[in-house]
Amino acid sequence: QPNLFMGEPIVIALDGTSASGKSTNAKLVAKALGYVYVDTGAMYRSLAWHCLEKGVALDNEKAIASLCRRWKAELRNDDGHIRLYVDGYFPEKEIRTAKTSAAVPTVAAVPGVRKWMKIKQRDCARFGNLVMEGRDIGSNIFPETDFKYYLNASLDERAKRRAADGVDENLAERDKRDSQRASAPLMIALGARVIDNSAMTAEETSTLIINEMRERLEAAG
């Protein structure tokens, strides 16, 4: 049962750069507080994978937006983790391949896609209190939430983390594309607490957020 704030579910917005530890920390925070976890990046990955499956040209914004309006995608709560199922299937492995990863920034920059995703992501609140991670949660999806965090780490540290995961990604290029896109760019949301976790473990980062959230929720009654 969500402990409701003025009748509304609580949303913790967790934004940040690639490999800043958003997923790991969002999962830890959600588990500790008993909230539902949402990885919005996975939603964009699912659409990118679907575009590749359907042979949609990635340089054709209209075709991508059109596919996004038509695809049979539905939200499901899998044991406290909200996932976007495509035609009744969750492409867990497929959305993590290098090929899909390479297509994500292009697909995510399409305004029609961001519009569709915003509606879908806000709809996640029907599942209860949320920890939602992404690039534009505090700035665009739930700008009204009082609980906003922005994670970052040095480029060097983030590159090491990606390499440890066996992923070779040009993070500087990714940051640039995410920050400079016209539609809902990556930015620090108004009122967000910025946490540089270059020298912190995931446990230290999440503990910081969990303790602060507990204090703030207690103070708010």
Secondary structure, DSSP 8 states (H G I E B T S, - for coil): ----BTTB--EEEEEE-TTSSHHHHHHHHHHHHT-EEEEHHHHHHHHHHHHHHTT--TT-HHHHHHHHHHS-EEEEEETTEEEEEETTB--TTGGGSHHHHHHHHHHHT-HHHHHHHHHHHHHGGGGSSEEEEESSIIIIISTT-SEEEEEE--HHHHHHHHHHTT----HHHHHHHHHH-SSS-----TT-EEEE-TT--HHHHHHHHHHHHHHHHHHT-
